Amino acid sequence: MRGTLSCVCLLVLTGTLVAGCTAKSHPNDPRPPVDQVISVSVSDDAIEVAPRGIGLPGQVPVNLNQNRNAPISQADRAAPAVVDFRVSNLLRRRARLTLEGPVDREFDMTPASPGSFTAGLEPGIYRLSSPGSAGTARFIVGSSRISSSSDLLTP
């Protein structure tokens, strides 16, 4: 009985050592970039965009309170900037919002109502236009990507 107990303990100990000493590698890949938000207002006279630039060097992101003094982590610069467009259509008719630049997209707008769409944008200069509006708007997407590694409750 004593020999069986010793043998079982030796097997458990050996199994624990082998499981803990495997050669698996877990690289610390950068997290995906935090989504950026661009507000768009479409009226008869103009299309307005805020902010006019995202991902620009030296641009300070909005940090959560608990991370106010923490260093800003950079995400993978090769990843496209994920941009959430929040559109306010002030026109009284259906219209289409066109995004032109390194990435092209179109978005149908409901009359006098808000809407949103998401796009992965490469660095470059973009232009927003609509046949229902007399104006256009431009904004810039830079190559800086802020990581969500320091923020809680983000991917």
DRENMIVEX-294520 format. One line per field, with one value per atom (N, C-alpha, C): x, y, z; residue in three letters; atom name; residue number from 0. Coordinates in Angstrom, 3 decimals, decimal comma. Layout:
BEGIN
u: (X_...) .
v: (Y_...) .
w: (Z_...) .
code: (ALA_...) .
site: (CA_...) .
pos: (NUM_...) .
***
This chain:
BEGIN
u: (0,816_0,000_0,862_1,944_2,825_3,556_3,913_4,589_3,658_2,378_1,401_1,187_1,094_0,899_2,113_3,307_4,519_4,563_4,158_4,154_3,154_1,974_0,946_1,430_2,029_2,549_3,653_4,520_5,598_5,037_4,009_3,380_2,705_2,019_1,361_2,399_3,470_4,531_5,215_5,486_6,098_5,160_3,876_2,892_2,797_2,859_2,797_4,032_5,203_6,436_6,440_6,002_5,984_4,979_3,821_2,796_3,245_3,997_4,443_5,669_6,363_7,611_7,511_6,390_6,261_6,928_7,172_7,902_6,971_5,726_4,792_5,174_5,021_5,311_4,013_3,833_2,651_3,107_3,296_3,776_2,742_3,228_2,351_2,062_1,206_0,846_0,084_0,246_-0,504_-2,007_-2,758_-4,218_-4,697_-5,929_-6,444_-6,604_-6,578_-6,730_-8,115_-8,168_-9,442_-10,219_-11,519_-12,351_-12,342_-12,283_-12,357_-13,769_-14,248_-15,589_-15,461_-16,126_-16,204_-17,674_-18,005_-19,376_-19,522_-20,607_-20,863_-22,258_-22,359_-23,645_-23,847_-24,958_-25,245_-26,461_-26,254_-27,367_-27,391_-28,355_-28,447_-27,197_-26,624_-25,508_-24,124_-23,982_-22,635_-22,655_-21,492_-21,238_-20,134_-20,398_-19,420_-18,931_-17,625_-16,977_-16,199_-16,296_-15,496_-15,108_-13,865_-12,706_-12,250_-11,402_-10,915_-9,707_-9,208_-8,079_-8,050_-7,724_-7,566_-6,270_-5,697_-4,476_-3,272_-3,296_-2,180_-1,139_0,155_1,190_0,990_1,162_1,023_-0,404_-1,357_-2,750_-3,000_-3,518_-3,738_-5,153_-5,289_-6,624_-7,334_-8,608_-9,378_-9,122_-8,541_-8,264_-9,338_-9,555_-10,440_-9,761_-10,539_-9,998_-8,910_-9,080_-8,099_-6,763_-6,714_-5,474_-4,934_-5,329_-4,963_-3,458_-2,686_-1,239_-0,463_-1,168_-0,503_0,056_1,147_1,673_0,691_0,710_-0,199_0,430_-0,266_0,235_-0,146_0,776_0,509_0,035_-0,954_-1,427_-0,655_-0,995_-0,343_-0,613_0,445_0,296_-0,157_0,054_-0,363_-1,868_-2,505_-3,946_-4,715_-5,800_-6,586_-7,253_-7,475_-8,167_-9,655_-10,210_-11,638_-12,357_-13,173_-13,839_-15,350_-15,981_-17,442_-17,925_-18,664_-19,228_-20,614_-20,856_-22,170_-22,714_-23,732_-24,224_-25,551_-25,637_-26,879_-27,354_-28,407_-28,953_-29,993_-29,674_-30,596_-31,422_-31,240_-32,008_-33,402_-34,370_-35,749_-36,052_-35,017_-35,206_-34,116_-34,358_-33,344_-32,121_-30,986_-29,745_-28,706_-27,634_-26,534_-25,277_-24,583_-23,317_-22,204_-21,279_-20,201_-18,869_-18,115_-16,776_-15,781_-14,899_-13,906_-12,510_-11,596_-10,212_-9,563_-8,561_-7,965_-8,985_-10,044_-11,158_-12,427_-13,235_-14,491_-15,673_-16,661_-17,887_-19,050_-20,248_-21,477_-22,441_-23,220_-24,143_-25,452_-26,563_-27,887_-28,392_-28,883_-29,372_-30,885_-31,527_-32,959_-33,230_-34,329_-34,607_-34,713_-34,072_-34,155_-33,975_-32,957_-32,730_-31,246_-30,858_-29,461_-29,197_-27,937_-27,526_-26,062_-25,572_-24,160_-23,677_-22,380_-21,747_-20,294_-19,691_-18,312_-17,481_-16,249_-15,346_-13,926_-13,161_-11,735_-10,987_-10,323_-9,705_-8,181_-7,584_-6,128_-5,713_-4,445_-3,997_-4,186_-4,601_-4,790_-5,768_-6,077_-7,038_-8,348_-9,437_-10,763_-11,678_-12,667_-13,657_-15,041_-15,920_-17,327_-18,162_-19,065_-19,945_-21,315_-22,286_-23,647_-24,315_-25,042_-25,752_-26,804_-27,273_-28,282_-27,727_-26,401_-25,777_-24,867_-24,771_-23,918_-22,447_-22,153_-20,781_-20,162_-18,868_-18,127_-17,272_-16,752_-15,884_-14,704_-13,565_-12,353_-11,871_-11,252_-10,592_-9,401_-8,491_-7,234_-7,195_-6,711_-6,454_-4,951_-4,333_-2,899_-2,588_-1,328_-0,911_-0,806_-0,998_-0,916_-2,171_-1,985_-3,106_-2,933_-3,945_-3,896_-4,449_-3,707_-4,106_-5,063_-5,864_-6,780_-6,184_-4,890_-4,285_-4,295_-4,425_-4,423_-5,814_-6,841_-8,203_-8,995_-9,785_-10,674_-11,913_-12,500_-13,763_-13,693_-12,522_-12,383_-11,663_-11,858_-11,257_-9,748) .
v: (-1,191_0,000_1,258_1,195_2,340_2,579_1,549_1,666_2,232_1,861_2,376_3,867_4,312_5,729_6,542_6,009_6,697_6,798_5,740_5,729_6,744_6,824_7,778_9,205_9,472_10,818_11,193_10,238_10,495_10,790_10,058_10,308_11,678_12,069_13,376_14,490_14,347_15,338_15,459_14,344_14,355_15,009_14,681_15,287_16,794_17,244_18,683_19,392_18,811_19,415_19,471_18,399_18,368_19,377_19,502_20,444_21,890_22,171_23,534_23,954_23,039_23,353_23,122_23,389_23,200_24,355_24,168_25,161_26,087_26,199_27,086_28,545_29,333_30,755_31,531_32,548_33,395_34,827_35,212_36,576_37,611_38,750_39,832_40,737_40,258_41,028_42,276_43,365_44,575_44,367_44,981_44,892_45,714_45,459_46,265_47,719_48,644_50,057_50,358_51,377_51,845_52,525_52,256_52,905_54,422_55,140_56,600_57,000_58,134_58,609_59,927_60,006_61,246_61,617_62,835_63,341_64,070_63,779_64,384_65,001_66,246_66,932_67,314_66,862_67,128_68,039_69,228_70,167_70,594_71,450_71,934_72,712_73,463_74,357_73,736_72,825_72,346_70,954_70,347_69,112_69,458_69,218_69,536_68,255_68,220_67,046_67,472_66,677_66,930_65,587_65,376_66,208_66,103_67,018_67,039_66,136_65,543_64,630_63,630_62,359_61,319_60,573_60,013_59,241_60,060_61,358_62,237_62,203_62,299_62,289_63,437_63,144_64,163_64,392_63,750_63,905_63,079_63,704_63,026_62,465_61,151_60,560_60,852_60,608_60,736_59,475_59,638_58,496_58,372_57,163_56,958_57,522_57,918_58,581_57,774_56,446_55,662_55,591_55,988_55,915_57,295_58,308_59,681_59,871_59,294_59,496_58,315_57,347_56,168_56,500_55,831_56,065_55,572_56,199_55,841_54,721_53,610_52,465_52,602_52,251_52,277_50,896_50,878_49,636_49,409_48,370_48,031_49,136_49,826_50,936_50,460_49,187_48,663_48,383_48,321_48,056_49,293_49,108_50,274_50,913_52,223_52,934_52,597_52,082_51,779_53,055_53,572_54,857_54,644_55,108_55,110_56,489_56,562_57,823_57,974_59,082_59,417_60,547_60,241_61,166_61,772_63,093_63,805_64,358_63,787_64,238_65,318_66,558_67,678_67,957_67,133_67,287_66,703_67,219_66,730_65,653_65,137_64,104_63,037_61,879_60,820_61,303_60,933_61,318_60,237_60,338_59,393_60,158_59,677_60,258_59,418_60,083_59,377_59,712_58,673_58,804_58,452_59,406_59,189_59,369_58,502_58,555_57,219_56,849_55,529_54,390_54,638_53,697_54,440_53,856_54,479_53,738_54,505_53,930_54,844_54,274_55,062_54,660_55,640_55,419_56,134_55,388_55,980_56,609_57,843_58,575_58,723_58,506_58,695_60,181_60,722_62,157_62,603_63,716_64,382_63,427_62,577_61,636_61,292_60,760_60,364_58,981_58,684_57,371_57,157_55,965_55,697_54,576_54,574_53,464_53,392_52,248_52,010_51,636_52,140_51,821_51,692_50,775_50,649_51,492_52,553_53,516_53,467_53,453_53,535_55,001_55,270_56,670_57,402_58,658_59,471_60,601_61,303_62,406_61,905_62,161_61,703_62,893_62,691_63,726_63,117_63,840_63,458_64,391_63,818_64,632_63,981_64,767_64,272_65,077_64,409_65,149_66,108_65,852_66,704_67,949_68,068_69,207_69,946_71,254_72,070_71,985_71,532_71,526_70,146_70,133_68,900_69,130_68,058_68,162_67,219_67,642_66,818_66,536_65,362_65,037_64,142_64,064_63,328_62,155_61,018_59,861_59,624_59,737_59,513_58,058_57,769_56,381_55,998_56,939_56,643_55,899_54,812_54,015_53,837_54,191_54,064_52,694_51,984_50,657_50,753_49,726_49,680_48,890_48,600_47,737_48,348_49,661_50,301_50,568_50,355_50,692_49,440_49,559_48,471_48,467_47,310_47,123_47,514_47,436_47,610_46,390_46,050_44,814_44,854) .
w: (0,000_0,000_0,000_0,821_0,911_-0,414_-1,111_-2,397_-3,469_-3,419_-4,375_-4,162_-2,919_-2,607_-3,057_-2,834_-3,278_-4,794_-5,468_-6,935_-7,489_-6,899_-7,334_-7,102_-5,946_-5,655_-6,636_-6,957_-7,904_-9,293_-9,718_-11,026_-11,073_-10,013_-9,963_-9,994_-9,248_-9,223_-10,588_-11,221_-12,555_-13,570_-13,525_-14,440_-14,255_-13,008_-12,729_-13,277_-13,095_-13,603_-15,129_-15,762_-17,231_-17,774_-17,148_-17,624_-17,431_-16,383_-16,119_-16,905_-17,488_-18,183_-19,682_-20,262_-21,707_-22,436_-23,712_-24,509_-25,272_-24,849_-25,561_-25,327_-26,373_-26,289_-26,456_-25,664_-25,743_-25,980_-27,237_-27,488_-27,050_-26,630_-26,197_-27,389_-28,287_-29,470_-29,053_-29,796_-29,439_-29,629_-28,764_-28,875_-30,055_-30,502_-31,610_-31,181_-32,153_-31,802_-31,232_-30,402_-29,862_-30,993_-31,059_-32,073_-31,880_-32,982_-32,975_-33,410_-32,952_-33,310_-34,058_-35,214_-35,981_-36,101_-35,712_-35,828_-37,149_-37,862_-39,167_-39,140_-39,588_-39,705_-41,167_-41,745_-43,154_-43,246_-43,845_-44,041_-45,509_-45,863_-47,243_-47,665_-46,726_-47,054_-46,883_-45,952_-45,632_-45,014_-45,024_-44,279_-43,288_-42,015_-40,978_-40,324_-40,034_-39,455_-38,215_-37,152_-35,955_-35,346_-35,035_-35,288_-36,740_-37,155_-38,546_-38,761_-37,701_-37,831_-36,697_-37,011_-35,996_-36,278_-35,237_-35,395_-35,777_-35,448_-35,788_-34,677_-35,014_-33,981_-32,999_-31,716_-30,685_-30,228_-30,875_-30,487_-29,230_-28,193_-26,925_-26,910_-26,687_-26,653_-25,341_-25,303_-24,070_-23,260_-22,079_-21,214_-20,152_-19,691_-18,558_-17,316_-16,323_-15,134_-14,440_-14,357_-13,623_-14,348_-15,618_-16,392_-16,751_-16,053_-16,397_-16,490_-15,572_-15,556_-16,141_-16,693_-17,266_-18,646_-19,031_-20,378_-21,433_-22,600_-23,686_-24,502_-24,608_-25,358_-26,822_-27,696_-29,127_-29,577_-30,426_-31,024_-32,319_-33,009_-34,274_-35,288_-35,738_-36,688_-38,059_-38,365_-39,668_-39,712_-38,555_-38,512_-38,967_-39,695_-40,095_-38,872_-38,963_-37,891_-37,989_-36,915_-36,888_-36,479_-37,390_-37,171_-37,155_-36,075_-35,977_-36,395_-37,478_-37,952_-37,344_-36,654_-36,095_-36,954_-37,746_-38,764_-38,320_-38,425_-38,185_-39,527_-40,060_-41,340_-41,083_-41,429_-41,238_-42,488_-43,503_-44,743_-44,557_-45,268_-45,168_-46,208_-46,848_-47,873_-47,709_-48,314_-48,313_-49,077_-48,602_-49,266_-49,020_-49,750_-49,623_-49,250_-48,232_-47,817_-48,427_-49,133_-49,820_-49,160_-48,817_-48,248_-49,346_-49,671_-50,722_-50,153_-50,555_-50,101_-50,372_-49,574_-49,745_-49,578_-48,808_-48,660_-49,049_-49,923_-50,360_-49,743_-49,252_-48,691_-49,015_-49,017_-49,168_-48,063_-47,602_-46,511_-46,835_-46,835_-47,071_-45,780_-45,905_-44,743_-44,805_-43,678_-43,549_-43,336_-43,892_-43,750_-42,283_-41,973_-40,669_-39,493_-39,557_-38,460_-38,349_-37,205_-37,033_-37,618_-37,791_-38,261_-37,933_-38,184_-37,934_-38,837_-39,084_-39,777_-39,332_-39,510_-39,093_-40,302_-40,349_-41,452_-40,921_-41,491_-41,208_-42,220_-41,781_-42,685_-42,635_-43,802_-43,935_-43,786_-43,462_-43,371_-44,702_-44,620_-45,817_-45,578_-46,655_-46,610_-47,203_-46,509_-46,923_-47,147_-48,013_-48,305_-48,157_-47,469_-47,335_-48,193_-48,977_-49,811_-49,877_-50,314_-50,485_-51,586_-52,482_-53,520_-52,958_-51,737_-51,125_-50,475_-50,388_-49,720_-50,691_-50,500_-51,370_-50,968_-49,758_-49,271_-49,201_-48,929_-48,665_-47,420_-46,865_-45,693_-45,864_-45,346_-45,407_-43,991_-43,820_-42,565_-42,867_-41,913_-42,085_-41,112_-41,601_-40,752_-40,758_-39,582_-39,454_-39,154_-38,903_-38,683_-37,210_-36,297_-34,867_-34,431_-33,717_-33,214_-31,713_-30,950_-29,503_-29,117_-28,265_-27,828_-26,647_-26,487_-25,352_-24,193_-24,227_-23,215_-21,812_-21,693_-20,365_-19,842_-20,640_-20,240_-19,864_-18,843_-18,452_-19,342_-19,489_-20,206_-21,673_-22,278_-23,718_-24,257_-25,522_-26,029_-26,048) .
code: (MET_MET_MET_ARG_ARG_ARG_GLY_GLY_GLY_THR_THR_THR_LEU_LEU_LEU_SER_SER_SER_CYS_CYS_CYS_VAL_VAL_VAL_CYS_CYS_CYS_LEU_LEU_LEU_LEU_LEU_LEU_VAL_VAL_VAL_LEU_LEU_LEU_THR_THR_THR_GLY_GLY_GLY_THR_THR_THR_LEU_LEU_LEU_VAL_VAL_VAL_ALA_ALA_ALA_GLY_GLY_GLY_CYS_CYS_CYS_THR_THR_THR_ALA_ALA_ALA_LYS_LYS_LYS_SER_SER_SER_HIS_HIS_HIS_PRO_PRO_PRO_ASN_ASN_ASN_ASP_ASP_ASP_PRO_PRO_PRO_ARG_ARG_ARG_PRO_PRO_PRO_PRO_PRO_PRO_VAL_VAL_VAL_ASP_ASP_ASP_GLN_GLN_GLN_VAL_VAL_VAL_ILE_ILE_ILE_SER_SER_SER_VAL_VAL_VAL_SER_SER_SER_VAL_VAL_VAL_SER_SER_SER_ASP_ASP_ASP_ASP_ASP_ASP_ALA_ALA_ALA_ILE_ILE_ILE_GLU_GLU_GLU_VAL_VAL_VAL_ALA_ALA_ALA_PRO_PRO_PRO_ARG_ARG_ARG_GLY_GLY_GLY_ILE_ILE_ILE_GLY_GLY_GLY_LEU_LEU_LEU_PRO_PRO_PRO_GLY_GLY_GLY_GLN_GLN_GLN_VAL_VAL_VAL_PRO_PRO_PRO_VAL_VAL_VAL_ASN_ASN_ASN_LEU_LEU_LEU_ASN_ASN_ASN_GLN_GLN_GLN_ASN_ASN_ASN_ARG_ARG_ARG_ASN_ASN_ASN_ALA_ALA_ALA_PRO_PRO_PRO_ILE_ILE_ILE_SER_SER_SER_GLN_GLN_GLN_ALA_ALA_ALA_ASP_ASP_ASP_ARG_ARG_ARG_ALA_ALA_ALA_ALA_ALA_ALA_PRO_PRO_PRO_ALA_ALA_ALA_VAL_VAL_VAL_VAL_VAL_VAL_ASP_ASP_ASP_PHE_PHE_PHE_ARG_ARG_ARG_VAL_VAL_VAL_SER_SER_SER_ASN_ASN_ASN_LEU_LEU_LEU_LEU_LEU_LEU_ARG_ARG_ARG_ARG_ARG_ARG_ARG_ARG_ARG_ALA_ALA_ALA_ARG_ARG_ARG_LEU_LEU_LEU_THR_THR_THR_LEU_LEU_LEU_GLU_GLU_GLU_GLY_GLY_GLY_PRO_PRO_PRO_VAL_VAL_VAL_ASP_ASP_ASP_ARG_ARG_ARG_GLU_GLU_GLU_PHE_PHE_PHE_ASP_ASP_ASP_MET_MET_MET_THR_THR_THR_PRO_PRO_PRO_ALA_ALA_ALA_SER_SER_SER_PRO_PRO_PRO_GLY_GLY_GLY_SER_SER_SER_PHE_PHE_PHE_THR_THR_THR_ALA_ALA_ALA_GLY_GLY_GLY_LEU_LEU_LEU_GLU_GLU_GLU_PRO_PRO_PRO_GLY_GLY_GLY_ILE_ILE_ILE_TYR_TYR_TYR_ARG_ARG_ARG_LEU_LEU_LEU_SER_SER_SER_SER_SER_SER_PRO_PRO_PRO_GLY_GLY_GLY_SER_SER_SER_ALA_ALA_ALA_GLY_GLY_GLY_THR_THR_THR_ALA_ALA_ALA_ARG_ARG_ARG_PHE_PHE_PHE_ILE_ILE_ILE_VAL_VAL_VAL_GLY_GLY_GLY_SER_SER_SER_SER_SER_SER_ARG_ARG_ARG_ILE_ILE_ILE_SER_SER_SER_SER_SER_SER_SER_SER_SER_SER_SER_SER_ASP_ASP_ASP_LEU_LEU_LEU_LEU_LEU_LEU_THR_THR_THR_PRO_PRO_PRO) .
site: (N_CA_C_N_CA_C_N_CA_C_N_CA_C_N_CA_C_N_CA_C_N_CA_C_N_CA_C_N_CA_C_N_CA_C_N_CA_C_N_CA_C_N_CA_C_N_CA_C_N_CA_C_N_CA_C_N_CA_C_N_CA_C_N_CA_C_N_CA_C_N_CA_C_N_CA_C_N_CA_C_N_CA_C_N_CA_C_N_CA_C_N_CA_C_N_CA_C_N_CA_C_N_CA_C_N_CA_C_N_CA_C_N_CA_C_N_CA_C_N_CA_C_N_CA_C_N_CA_C_N_CA_C_N_CA_C_N_CA_C_N_CA_C_N_CA_C_N_CA_C_N_CA_C_N_CA_C_N_CA_C_N_CA_C_N_CA_C_N_CA_C_N_CA_C_N_CA_C_N_CA_C_N_CA_C_N_CA_C_N_CA_C_N_CA_C_N_CA_C_N_CA_C_N_CA_C_N_CA_C_N_CA_C_N_CA_C_N_CA_C_N_CA_C_N_CA_C_N_CA_C_N_CA_C_N_CA_C_N_CA_C_N_CA_C_N_CA_C_N_CA_C_N_CA_C_N_CA_C_N_CA_C_N_CA_C_N_CA_C_N_CA_C_N_CA_C_N_CA_C_N_CA_C_N_CA_C_N_CA_C_N_CA_C_N_CA_C_N_CA_C_N_CA_C_N_CA_C_N_CA_C_N_CA_C_N_CA_C_N_CA_C_N_CA_C_N_CA_C_N_CA_C_N_CA_C_N_CA_C_N_CA_C_N_CA_C_N_CA_C_N_CA_C_N_CA_C_N_CA_C_N_CA_C_N_CA_C_N_CA_C_N_CA_C_N_CA_C_N_CA_C_N_CA_C_N_CA_C_N_CA_C_N_CA_C_N_CA_C_N_CA_C_N_CA_C_N_CA_C_N_CA_C_N_CA_C_N_CA_C_N_CA_C_N_CA_C_N_CA_C_N_CA_C_N_CA_C_N_CA_C_N_CA_C_N_CA_C_N_CA_C_N_CA_C_N_CA_C_N_CA_C_N_CA_C_N_CA_C_N_CA_C_N_CA_C_N_CA_C_N_CA_C_N_CA_C_N_CA_C_N_CA_C_N_CA_C_N_CA_C_N_CA_C_N_CA_C_N_CA_C_N_CA_C_N_CA_C_N_CA_C_N_CA_C_N_CA_C_N_CA_C_N_CA_C_N_CA_C_N_CA_C) .
pos: (0_0_0_1_1_1_2_2_2_3_3_3_4_4_4_5_5_5_6_6_6_7_7_7_8_8_8_9_9_9_10_10_10_11_11_11_12_12_12_13_13_13_14_14_14_15_15_15_16_16_16_17_17_17_18_18_18_19_19_19_20_20_20_21_21_21_22_22_22_23_23_23_24_24_24_25_25_25_26_26_26_27_27_27_28_28_28_29_29_29_30_30_30_31_31_31_32_32_32_33_33_33_34_34_34_35_35_35_36_36_36_37_37_37_38_38_38_39_39_39_40_40_40_41_41_41_42_42_42_43_43_43_44_44_44_45_45_45_46_46_46_47_47_47_48_48_48_49_49_49_50_50_50_51_51_51_52_52_52_53_53_53_54_54_54_55_55_55_56_56_56_57_57_57_58_58_58_59_59_59_60_60_60_61_61_61_62_62_62_63_63_63_64_64_64_65_65_65_66_66_66_67_67_67_68_68_68_69_69_69_70_70_70_71_71_71_72_72_72_73_73_73_74_74_74_75_75_75_76_76_76_77_77_77_78_78_78_79_79_79_80_80_80_81_81_81_82_82_82_83_83_83_84_84_84_85_85_85_86_86_86_87_87_87_88_88_88_89_89_89_90_90_90_91_91_91_92_92_92_93_93_93_94_94_94_95_95_95_96_96_96_97_97_97_98_98_98_99_99_99_100_100_100_101_101_101_102_102_102_103_103_103_104_104_104_105_105_105_106_106_106_107_107_107_108_108_108_109_109_109_110_110_110_111_111_111_112_112_112_113_113_113_114_114_114_115_115_115_116_116_116_117_117_117_118_118_118_119_119_119_120_120_120_121_121_121_122_122_122_123_123_123_124_124_124_125_125_125_126_126_126_127_127_127_128_128_128_129_129_129_130_130_130_131_131_131_132_132_132_133_133_133_134_134_134_135_135_135_136_136_136_137_137_137_138_138_138_139_139_139_140_140_140_141_141_141_142_142_142_143_143_143_144_144_144_145_145_145_146_146_146_147_147_147_148_148_148_149_149_149_150_150_150_151_151_151_152_152_152_153_153_153_154_154_154) .
***
